[in-house]
Amino acid sequence: MRGVMSKLVICILIILFATTALASANTGNDADTMIEIGEIYSSIDTCDIALYSSSTVEDLILEVQLVREDRIIDSTTIPVDRISVNSRVIKVVQWETKTAEDGAYEVHVQVLNDEKELSSTEYEFVHGRQVIPEVVIEGTISNSEGVTAVIRPVDATLVDIEYMLVDGFDVIYIAKDEKVSVHTTPLTVHKRWNTLLLNDKEYTGLVKVRPSNEKTAIVVTDAFISRDDAKITDVYKDEIGASATIAGNSQVPFDGYVQFTVYDENGENVVESAIMRSPILLTDDDETVEAIWENRLQEGKYKLVIEIIGNDGDGLDIQETIIDVEESVTISNDVPEEAEEDNSIPSFLITQAAFVLATVAFVLRRRNA
C-alpha cells in the first residue's frame, strides 16, 4: 500500500512540474517578444505606423482607430504576417472619413497576437488649425517610374524628405533624403522606385516632408495604376533595313514588340513590314532592335512608321520618318580605249618637278639674304 502511495505522489509531482515548466516557458516567450510601436504620423487623410520587434514574430493583428471626441470616426484591421528580428515594418492607412471638422483627433493603435494585446499607444494631432508650417508641398505626381513633388518654402530651412511606395497597407519601398536645403524658390524633388512593379496594379506614392528641427510633418499621397512604358530615342534606316533604340521608362518590365512598317511615298500601300520582340526593359535601360527588309528597296522615297507595342498590346510610342533611296551608281572596272593613247604627264613627275622648283626658290632666297 505504501508503494502505491509513493508512486501516486511521484506522478502528481511530475505533472505539477511539467505544468509549471510549460507555464514558465510561455511566460518567457511573451517576455522575450517585445513589440514596439515606433513612429506614428497621422493627418485627416492618412496614417503611417512603424513596428519594431526584438524577435521574429508572425501572424499579428494591428488595430487602428481614428477618434474624435471619444467617437470612432474610422477604424481598420491590418494583418501583419511577419516581423523579422530587429527589423522595422511600416503600415499605411488611408482614412475614409465623412467629416473633416477642425479640431483635435486621436489615433489608437493596438498590436494583438491571438487576441492578446502585445503593445498599444495613442497619437494626437490637430486638423485645420495648425501653426503656419515652414514649408508647403505644392503638389505631387506618382507613376510607374517614381514620384515627383514640389516643395515651397515659407521660411528658409532644412527638411528631411521620405518617399514611400505603398501597396495596400504595406510600404514596399522607402527612401529618404536628409537635411535638404529649401530657400526662397520652390524645390522640385524626384525619387525613382528601385523595385519591380506589377502591370495594371494600383499603388500609392507618399511623400513626407519634415523640417529637420520639428516633430510635425506634411504628407501628400497620390495613387496611380502601374503601366509598362518605353520610348523611341534613336532611329536608323536605309534600303536594306531599319533599327530603333528603345529606352525603358517604368519599373513595370516592358516585354513587348517593335513594329516596322514601310509605305510608299503616299503612305497608302505597305511595301515592307516586320515585327520584332524587344529585350525586357526597365527605367533607364535601352536596347537597339533591328529589322531587315525581305527585298531591297528600289530608288524612291518611302514612309517608315516605327511603333512600340506594350505588354497589353497597346501602343506606347510611335515615330514616322522618310527613307530616301537614291539611284545606285555603278563603278566599272573597264579601261577606256582612249586611255592607251593618253599622253598626259604622270602625277609622280609633277610632284617631283614641284619639289625641285621649291628647292631652287629656297636656295635663291638664301643667297639674296
Contacts in CASP RR format, 6 or more apart in sequence:
PFRMAT RR
TARGET T0000
AUTHOR 0000-0000-0000
METHOD contacts of the structure
MODEL  1
MRGVMSKLVICILIILFATTALASANTGNDADTMIEIGEIYSSIDTCDIA
LYSSSTVEDLILEVQLVREDRIIDSTTIPVDRISVNSRVIKVVQWETKTA
EDGAYEVHVQVLNDEKELSSTEYEFVHGRQVIPEVVIEGTISNSEGVTAV
IRPVDATLVDIEYMLVDGFDVIYIAKDEKVSVHTTPLTVHKRWNTLLLND
KEYTGLVKVRPSNEKTAIVVTDAFISRDDAKITDVYKDEIGASATIAGNS
QVPFDGYVQFTVYDENGENVVESAIMRSPILLTDDDETVEAIWENRLQEG
KYKLVIEIIGNDGDGLDIQETIIDVEESVTISNDVPEEAEEDNSIPSFLI
TQAAFVLATVAFVLRRRNA
32 54 0 8 1.000
32 55 0 8 1.000
33 53 0 8 1.000
33 54 0 8 1.000
33 55 0 8 1.000
33 57 0 8 1.000
33 113 0 8 1.000
33 118 0 8 1.000
34 53 0 8 1.000
34 54 0 8 1.000
34 55 0 8 1.000
35 51 0 8 1.000
35 52 0 8 1.000
35 53 0 8 1.000
35 57 0 8 1.000
35 60 0 8 1.000
35 83 0 8 1.000
35 111 0 8 1.000
35 118 0 8 1.000
35 119 0 8 1.000
36 51 0 8 1.000
36 52 0 8 1.000
36 53 0 8 1.000
36 54 0 8 1.000
36 119 0 8 1.000
37 49 0 8 1.000
37 50 0 8 1.000
37 51 0 8 1.000
37 109 0 8 1.000
37 111 0 8 1.000
37 119 0 8 1.000
37 120 0 8 1.000
37 121 0 8 1.000
38 49 0 8 1.000
38 50 0 8 1.000
38 51 0 8 1.000
38 52 0 8 1.000
39 48 0 8 1.000
39 49 0 8 1.000
39 50 0 8 1.000
40 47 0 8 1.000
40 48 0 8 1.000
40 49 0 8 1.000
40 50 0 8 1.000
40 107 0 8 1.000
40 109 0 8 1.000
40 121 0 8 1.000
40 123 0 8 1.000
41 47 0 8 1.000
41 48 0 8 1.000
41 123 0 8 1.000
41 208 0 8 1.000
41 217 0 8 1.000
41 219 0 8 1.000
42 48 0 8 1.000
42 66 0 8 1.000
42 95 0 8 1.000
42 105 0 8 1.000
42 107 0 8 1.000
42 123 0 8 1.000
42 125 0 8 1.000
43 125 0 8 1.000
43 127 0 8 1.000
43 219 0 8 1.000
44 95 0 8 1.000
44 97 0 8 1.000
44 100 0 8 1.000
44 105 0 8 1.000
44 127 0 8 1.000
45 94 0 8 1.000
45 95 0 8 1.000
45 219 0 8 1.000
45 221 0 8 1.000
46 92 0 8 1.000
46 93 0 8 1.000
46 94 0 8 1.000
46 95 0 8 1.000
46 206 0 8 1.000
46 219 0 8 1.000
46 221 0 8 1.000
47 64 0 8 1.000
47 66 0 8 1.000
47 92 0 8 1.000
47 93 0 8 1.000
47 95 0 8 1.000
47 107 0 8 1.000
48 90 0 8 1.000
48 91 0 8 1.000
48 92 0 8 1.000
48 93 0 8 1.000
48 164 0 8 1.000
48 171 0 8 1.000
48 206 0 8 1.000
48 208 0 8 1.000
48 219 0 8 1.000
49 62 0 8 1.000
49 64 0 8 1.000
49 90 0 8 1.000
49 91 0 8 1.000
49 92 0 8 1.000
49 93 0 8 1.000
49 109 0 8 1.000
50 88 0 8 1.000
50 89 0 8 1.000
50 90 0 8 1.000
51 62 0 8 1.000
51 80 0 8 1.000
51 83 0 8 1.000
51 88 0 8 1.000
51 89 0 8 1.000
51 90 0 8 1.000
51 91 0 8 1.000
51 111 0 8 1.000
52 83 0 8 1.000
52 86 0 8 1.000
52 87 0 8 1.000
52 88 0 8 1.000
53 83 0 8 1.000
53 84 0 8 1.000
53 85 0 8 1.000
53 86 0 8 1.000
53 87 0 8 1.000
54 85 0 8 1.000
54 86 0 8 1.000
55 85 0 8 1.000
56 82 0 8 1.000
56 83 0 8 1.000
56 84 0 8 1.000
56 85 0 8 1.000
57 82 0 8 1.000
57 83 0 8 1.000
57 113 0 8 1.000
58 81 0 8 1.000
58 82 0 8 1.000
58 83 0 8 1.000
59 79 0 8 1.000
59 80 0 8 1.000
59 81 0 8 1.000
59 113 0 8 1.000
60 79 0 8 1.000
60 80 0 8 1.000
60 83 0 8 1.000
60 111 0 8 1.000
60 112 0 8 1.000
60 113 0 8 1.000
60 118 0 8 1.000
61 77 0 8 1.000
61 78 0 8 1.000
61 79 0 8 1.000
61 80 0 8 1.000
61 111 0 8 1.000
61 112 0 8 1.000
61 113 0 8 1.000
62 77 0 8 1.000
62 78 0 8 1.000
62 79 0 8 1.000
62 80 0 8 1.000
62 91 0 8 1.000
62 109 0 8 1.000
62 110 0 8 1.000
62 111 0 8 1.000
62 112 0 8 1.000
63 75 0 8 1.000
63 77 0 8 1.000
63 78 0 8 1.000
63 108 0 8 1.000
63 109 0 8 1.000
63 110 0 8 1.000
63 111 0 8 1.000
63 112 0 8 1.000
64 75 0 8 1.000
64 76 0 8 1.000
64 77 0 8 1.000
64 78 0 8 1.000
64 93 0 8 1.000
64 107 0 8 1.000
64 108 0 8 1.000
64 109 0 8 1.000
65 72 0 8 1.000
65 74 0 8 1.000
65 75 0 8 1.000
65 107 0 8 1.000
65 108 0 8 1.000
66 72 0 8 1.000
66 73 0 8 1.000
66 74 0 8 1.000
66 75 0 8 1.000
66 95 0 8 1.000
66 97 0 8 1.000
66 105 0 8 1.000
66 106 0 8 1.000
66 107 0 8 1.000
67 73 0 8 1.000
67 105 0 8 1.000
67 106 0 8 1.000
67 107 0 8 1.000
67 108 0 8 1.000
68 99 0 8 1.000
68 101 0 8 1.000
68 103 0 8 1.000
68 104 0 8 1.000
68 105 0 8 1.000
68 106 0 8 1.000
73 95 0 8 1.000
73 97 0 8 1.000
73 99 0 8 1.000
73 105 0 8 1.000
74 95 0 8 1.000
74 96 0 8 1.000
74 97 0 8 1.000
76 93 0 8 1.000
76 169 0 8 1.000
78 91 0 8 1.000
78 93 0 8 1.000
78 169 0 8 1.000
80 89 0 8 1.000
80 91 0 8 1.000
80 111 0 8 1.000
83 89 0 8 1.000
90 164 0 8 1.000
90 171 0 8 1.000
90 174 0 8 1.000
91 169 0 8 1.000
91 170 0 8 1.000
91 171 0 8 1.000
92 164 0 8 1.000
92 166 0 8 1.000
92 168 0 8 1.000
92 169 0 8 1.000
92 170 0 8 1.000
92 171 0 8 1.000
92 204 0 8 1.000
92 206 0 8 1.000
93 169 0 8 1.000
94 204 0 8 1.000
94 221 0 8 1.000
100 127 0 8 1.000
101 127 0 8 1.000
102 127 0 8 1.000
102 128 0 8 1.000
102 129 0 8 1.000
103 126 0 8 1.000
103 127 0 8 1.000
103 128 0 8 1.000
103 129 0 8 1.000
104 124 0 8 1.000
104 125 0 8 1.000
104 126 0 8 1.000
105 124 0 8 1.000
105 125 0 8 1.000
105 126 0 8 1.000
105 127 0 8 1.000
106 122 0 8 1.000
106 123 0 8 1.000
106 124 0 8 1.000
107 122 0 8 1.000
107 123 0 8 1.000
107 124 0 8 1.000
107 125 0 8 1.000
108 120 0 8 1.000
108 122 0 8 1.000
109 120 0 8 1.000
109 121 0 8 1.000
109 122 0 8 1.000
109 123 0 8 1.000
110 117 0 8 1.000
110 119 0 8 1.000
110 120 0 8 1.000
111 117 0 8 1.000
111 118 0 8 1.000
111 119 0 8 1.000
111 120 0 8 1.000
112 118 0 8 1.000
130 216 0 8 1.000
132 154 0 8 1.000
133 154 0 8 1.000
133 211 0 8 1.000
133 216 0 8 1.000
133 218 0 8 1.000
134 153 0 8 1.000
134 154 0 8 1.000
134 155 0 8 1.000
134 157 0 8 1.000
134 159 0 8 1.000
134 211 0 8 1.000
134 214 0 8 1.000
135 151 0 8 1.000
135 152 0 8 1.000
135 153 0 8 1.000
135 154 0 8 1.000
135 157 0 8 1.000
135 159 0 8 1.000
135 182 0 8 1.000
135 209 0 8 1.000
135 211 0 8 1.000
135 218 0 8 1.000
136 151 0 8 1.000
136 152 0 8 1.000
136 154 0 8 1.000
136 218 0 8 1.000
137 149 0 8 1.000
137 150 0 8 1.000
137 151 0 8 1.000
137 152 0 8 1.000
137 207 0 8 1.000
137 209 0 8 1.000
137 218 0 8 1.000
137 220 0 8 1.000
138 150 0 8 1.000
138 151 0 8 1.000
138 152 0 8 1.000
138 186 0 8 1.000
139 149 0 8 1.000
139 150 0 8 1.000
139 220 0 8 1.000
140 147 0 8 1.000
140 148 0 8 1.000
140 149 0 8 1.000
140 150 0 8 1.000
140 205 0 8 1.000
140 207 0 8 1.000
140 220 0 8 1.000
140 221 0 8 1.000
140 222 0 8 1.000
141 147 0 8 1.000
141 148 0 8 1.000
141 149 0 8 1.000
141 222 0 8 1.000
142 148 0 8 1.000
142 203 0 8 1.000
142 204 0 8 1.000
142 205 0 8 1.000
142 222 0 8 1.000
142 223 0 8 1.000
142 224 0 8 1.000
143 224 0 8 1.000
143 250 0 8 1.000
144 193 0 8 1.000
144 197 0 8 1.000
144 224 0 8 1.000
144 226 0 8 1.000
144 227 0 8 1.000
144 228 0 8 1.000
144 229 0 8 1.000
144 250 0 8 1.000
144 251 0 8 1.000
144 252 0 8 1.000
145 192 0 8 1.000
145 193 0 8 1.000
145 229 0 8 1.000
145 249 0 8 1.000
145 250 0 8 1.000
145 251 0 8 1.000
145 283 0 8 1.000
146 165 0 8 1.000
146 190 0 8 1.000
146 191 0 8 1.000
146 192 0 8 1.000
146 193 0 8 1.000
146 251 0 8 1.000
147 163 0 8 1.000
147 165 0 8 1.000
147 190 0 8 1.000
147 191 0 8 1.000
147 193 0 8 1.000
147 205 0 8 1.000
147 206 0 8 1.000
147 207 0 8 1.000
147 222 0 8 1.000
148 188 0 8 1.000
148 189 0 8 1.000
148 190 0 8 1.000
149 161 0 8 1.000
149 188 0 8 1.000
149 189 0 8 1.000
149 190 0 8 1.000
149 207 0 8 1.000
149 209 0 8 1.000
149 220 0 8 1.000
150 186 0 8 1.000
150 187 0 8 1.000
150 188 0 8 1.000
151 159 0 8 1.000
151 161 0 8 1.000
151 182 0 8 1.000
151 186 0 8 1.000
151 187 0 8 1.000
151 188 0 8 1.000
151 189 0 8 1.000
151 209 0 8 1.000
152 186 0 8 1.000
152 187 0 8 1.000
153 182 0 8 1.000
153 183 0 8 1.000
153 184 0 8 1.000
153 185 0 8 1.000
153 186 0 8 1.000
153 187 0 8 1.000
156 181 0 8 1.000
156 182 0 8 1.000
156 183 0 8 1.000
156 184 0 8 1.000
157 182 0 8 1.000
157 211 0 8 1.000
157 212 0 8 1.000
158 179 0 8 1.000
158 180 0 8 1.000
158 181 0 8 1.000
158 182 0 8 1.000
158 211 0 8 1.000
158 212 0 8 1.000
158 213 0 8 1.000
159 179 0 8 1.000
159 180 0 8 1.000
159 182 0 8 1.000
159 209 0 8 1.000
159 210 0 8 1.000
159 211 0 8 1.000
159 212 0 8 1.000
160 176 0 8 1.000
160 177 0 8 1.000
160 178 0 8 1.000
160 179 0 8 1.000
160 180 0 8 1.000
160 209 0 8 1.000
160 210 0 8 1.000
160 211 0 8 1.000
160 212 0 8 1.000
161 176 0 8 1.000
161 177 0 8 1.000
161 180 0 8 1.000
161 189 0 8 1.000
161 207 0 8 1.000
161 208 0 8 1.000
161 209 0 8 1.000
161 210 0 8 1.000
162 174 0 8 1.000
162 175 0 8 1.000
162 176 0 8 1.000
162 206 0 8 1.000
162 207 0 8 1.000
162 208 0 8 1.000
162 210 0 8 1.000
163 173 0 8 1.000
163 174 0 8 1.000
163 175 0 8 1.000
163 176 0 8 1.000
163 191 0 8 1.000
163 205 0 8 1.000
163 206 0 8 1.000
163 207 0 8 1.000
164 171 0 8 1.000
164 173 0 8 1.000
164 174 0 8 1.000
164 205 0 8 1.000
164 206 0 8 1.000
164 207 0 8 1.000
164 208 0 8 1.000
165 171 0 8 1.000
165 172 0 8 1.000
165 173 0 8 1.000
165 174 0 8 1.000
165 193 0 8 1.000
165 195 0 8 1.000
165 203 0 8 1.000
165 204 0 8 1.000
165 205 0 8 1.000
165 206 0 8 1.000
166 172 0 8 1.000
166 203 0 8 1.000
166 204 0 8 1.000
166 205 0 8 1.000
166 206 0 8 1.000
166 221 0 8 1.000
167 201 0 8 1.000
167 203 0 8 1.000
167 204 0 8 1.000
168 204 0 8 1.000
172 195 0 8 1.000
173 193 0 8 1.000
173 194 0 8 1.000
173 195 0 8 1.000
175 191 0 8 1.000
175 194 0 8 1.000
177 189 0 8 1.000
177 191 0 8 1.000
178 212 0 8 1.000
179 212 0 8 1.000
180 187 0 8 1.000
180 189 0 8 1.000
189 207 0 8 1.000
192 251 0 8 1.000
192 283 0 8 1.000
193 251 0 8 1.000
194 251 0 8 1.000
195 251 0 8 1.000
196 251 0 8 1.000
196 252 0 8 1.000
196 253 0 8 1.000
196 282 0 8 1.000
197 203 0 8 1.000
197 226 0 8 1.000
197 250 0 8 1.000
197 251 0 8 1.000
197 252 0 8 1.000
198 226 0 8 1.000
198 252 0 8 1.000
199 226 0 8 1.000
199 227 0 8 1.000
199 228 0 8 1.000
199 252 0 8 1.000
199 311 0 8 1.000
199 312 0 8 1.000
200 225 0 8 1.000
200 226 0 8 1.000
200 227 0 8 1.000
200 312 0 8 1.000
201 225 0 8 1.000
201 226 0 8 1.000
202 223 0 8 1.000
202 224 0 8 1.000
202 225 0 8 1.000
202 226 0 8 1.000
203 223 0 8 1.000
203 224 0 8 1.000
203 225 0 8 1.000
203 226 0 8 1.000
204 221 0 8 1.000
204 222 0 8 1.000
204 223 0 8 1.000
204 224 0 8 1.000
205 221 0 8 1.000
205 222 0 8 1.000
205 223 0 8 1.000
205 224 0 8 1.000
206 219 0 8 1.000
206 220 0 8 1.000
206 221 0 8 1.000
207 219 0 8 1.000
207 220 0 8 1.000
207 221 0 8 1.000
208 217 0 8 1.000
208 218 0 8 1.000
208 219 0 8 1.000
209 217 0 8 1.000
209 218 0 8 1.000
209 219 0 8 1.000
210 216 0 8 1.000
210 217 0 8 1.000
210 218 0 8 1.000
226 250 0 8 1.000
226 251 0 8 1.000
226 252 0 8 1.000
227 250 0 8 1.000
227 252 0 8 1.000
228 250 0 8 1.000
228 252 0 8 1.000
228 253 0 8 1.000
228 254 0 8 1.000
228 255 0 8 1.000
228 256 0 8 1.000
228 310 0 8 1.000
228 311 0 8 1.000
228 312 0 8 1.000
228 316 0 8 1.000
229 248 0 8 1.000
229 249 0 8 1.000
229 250 0 8 1.000
229 252 0 8 1.000
229 254 0 8 1.000
229 316 0 8 1.000
230 246 0 8 1.000
230 247 0 8 1.000
230 248 0 8 1.000
230 249 0 8 1.000
230 250 0 8 1.000
230 254 0 8 1.000
230 278 0 8 1.000
230 281 0 8 1.000
230 308 0 8 1.000
230 310 0 8 1.000
230 316 0 8 1.000
230 317 0 8 1.000
231 246 0 8 1.000
231 247 0 8 1.000
231 248 0 8 1.000
231 249 0 8 1.000
231 308 0 8 1.000
231 316 0 8 1.000
231 317 0 8 1.000
232 244 0 8 1.000
232 245 0 8 1.000
232 246 0 8 1.000
232 247 0 8 1.000
232 306 0 8 1.000
232 308 0 8 1.000
232 317 0 8 1.000
232 318 0 8 1.000
232 319 0 8 1.000
233 245 0 8 1.000
233 246 0 8 1.000
233 247 0 8 1.000
233 286 0 8 1.000
234 244 0 8 1.000
234 245 0 8 1.000
234 288 0 8 1.000
235 242 0 8 1.000
235 243 0 8 1.000
235 244 0 8 1.000
235 245 0 8 1.000
235 304 0 8 1.000
235 306 0 8 1.000
235 319 0 8 1.000
235 321 0 8 1.000
236 242 0 8 1.000
236 243 0 8 1.000
237 243 0 8 1.000
237 304 0 8 1.000
237 321 0 8 1.000
237 323 0 8 1.000
238 323 0 8 1.000
238 325 0 8 1.000
239 293 0 8 1.000
239 296 0 8 1.000
239 297 0 8 1.000
239 298 0 8 1.000
239 323 0 8 1.000
239 325 0 8 1.000
240 292 0 8 1.000
240 293 0 8 1.000
240 296 0 8 1.000
240 297 0 8 1.000
241 260 0 8 1.000
241 290 0 8 1.000
241 291 0 8 1.000
241 292 0 8 1.000
241 293 0 8 1.000
242 260 0 8 1.000
242 290 0 8 1.000
242 291 0 8 1.000
242 304 0 8 1.000
242 306 0 8 1.000
242 323 0 8 1.000
243 288 0 8 1.000
243 289 0 8 1.000
243 290 0 8 1.000
243 291 0 8 1.000
244 258 0 8 1.000
244 260 0 8 1.000
244 288 0 8 1.000
244 289 0 8 1.000
244 306 0 8 1.000
244 319 0 8 1.000
245 286 0 8 1.000
245 287 0 8 1.000
245 288 0 8 1.000
245 289 0 8 1.000
246 254 0 8 1.000
246 258 0 8 1.000
246 278 0 8 1.000
246 281 0 8 1.000
246 286 0 8 1.000
246 287 0 8 1.000
246 288 0 8 1.000
246 289 0 8 1.000
246 308 0 8 1.000
247 281 0 8 1.000
247 284 0 8 1.000
247 285 0 8 1.000
247 286 0 8 1.000
248 254 0 8 1.000
248 281 0 8 1.000
248 282 0 8 1.000
248 283 0 8 1.000
248 284 0 8 1.000
248 285 0 8 1.000
248 286 0 8 1.000
249 283 0 8 1.000
250 282 0 8 1.000
250 283 0 8 1.000
251 282 0 8 1.000
251 283 0 8 1.000
252 311 0 8 1.000
253 280 0 8 1.000
253 281 0 8 1.000
253 282 0 8 1.000
254 278 0 8 1.000
254 280 0 8 1.000
254 281 0 8 1.000
254 282 0 8 1.000
254 310 0 8 1.000
254 311 0 8 1.000
254 316 0 8 1.000
255 278 0 8 1.000
255 280 0 8 1.000
255 311 0 8 1.000
256 277 0 8 1.000
256 278 0 8 1.000
256 308 0 8 1.000
256 309 0 8 1.000
256 310 0 8 1.000
256 311 0 8 1.000
256 313 0 8 1.000
257 275 0 8 1.000
257 276 0 8 1.000
257 277 0 8 1.000
257 278 0 8 1.000
257 308 0 8 1.000
257 309 0 8 1.000
257 310 0 8 1.000
258 275 0 8 1.000
258 276 0 8 1.000
258 278 0 8 1.000
258 289 0 8 1.000
258 291 0 8 1.000
258 306 0 8 1.000
258 307 0 8 1.000
258 308 0 8 1.000
258 309 0 8 1.000
259 273 0 8 1.000
259 274 0 8 1.000
259 275 0 8 1.000
259 276 0 8 1.000
259 305 0 8 1.000
259 306 0 8 1.000
259 307 0 8 1.000
259 308 0 8 1.000
259 309 0 8 1.000
260 272 0 8 1.000
260 273 0 8 1.000
260 274 0 8 1.000
260 275 0 8 1.000
260 276 0 8 1.000
260 291 0 8 1.000
260 304 0 8 1.000
260 305 0 8 1.000
260 306 0 8 1.000
261 270 0 8 1.000
261 272 0 8 1.000
261 273 0 8 1.000
261 304 0 8 1.000
261 305 0 8 1.000
261 306 0 8 1.000
261 307 0 8 1.000
262 270 0 8 1.000
262 271 0 8 1.000
262 272 0 8 1.000
262 273 0 8 1.000
262 293 0 8 1.000
262 297 0 8 1.000
262 302 0 8 1.000
262 303 0 8 1.000
262 304 0 8 1.000
262 323 0 8 1.000
263 269 0 8 1.000
263 270 0 8 1.000
263 271 0 8 1.000
263 302 0 8 1.000
263 303 0 8 1.000
263 304 0 8 1.000
263 305 0 8 1.000
264 271 0 8 1.000
264 302 0 8 1.000
264 303 0 8 1.000
265 300 0 8 1.000
265 301 0 8 1.000
265 302 0 8 1.000
265 303 0 8 1.000
267 303 0 8 1.000
271 297 0 8 1.000
271 302 0 8 1.000
272 293 0 8 1.000
272 294 0 8 1.000
272 295 0 8 1.000
272 297 0 8 1.000
274 291 0 8 1.000
274 292 0 8 1.000
274 293 0 8 1.000
275 309 0 8 1.000
276 289 0 8 1.000
276 290 0 8 1.000
276 291 0 8 1.000
278 287 0 8 1.000
278 289 0 8 1.000
278 308 0 8 1.000
279 287 0 8 1.000
279 289 0 8 1.000
281 287 0 8 1.000
297 323 0 8 1.000
297 325 0 8 1.000
298 325 0 8 1.000
299 325 0 8 1.000
299 326 0 8 1.000
299 327 0 8 1.000
299 328 0 8 1.000
300 324 0 8 1.000
300 325 0 8 1.000
300 326 0 8 1.000
301 322 0 8 1.000
301 323 0 8 1.000
301 324 0 8 1.000
301 325 0 8 1.000
302 322 0 8 1.000
302 323 0 8 1.000
302 325 0 8 1.000
303 320 0 8 1.000
303 321 0 8 1.000
303 322 0 8 1.000
303 323 0 8 1.000
304 320 0 8 1.000
304 321 0 8 1.000
304 322 0 8 1.000
304 323 0 8 1.000
305 318 0 8 1.000
305 319 0 8 1.000
305 320 0 8 1.000
306 318 0 8 1.000
306 319 0 8 1.000
306 320 0 8 1.000
306 321 0 8 1.000
307 315 0 8 1.000
307 317 0 8 1.000
307 318 0 8 1.000
307 319 0 8 1.000
308 315 0 8 1.000
308 316 0 8 1.000
308 317 0 8 1.000
308 318 0 8 1.000
309 315 0 8 1.000
309 316 0 8 1.000
310 316 0 8 1.000
END
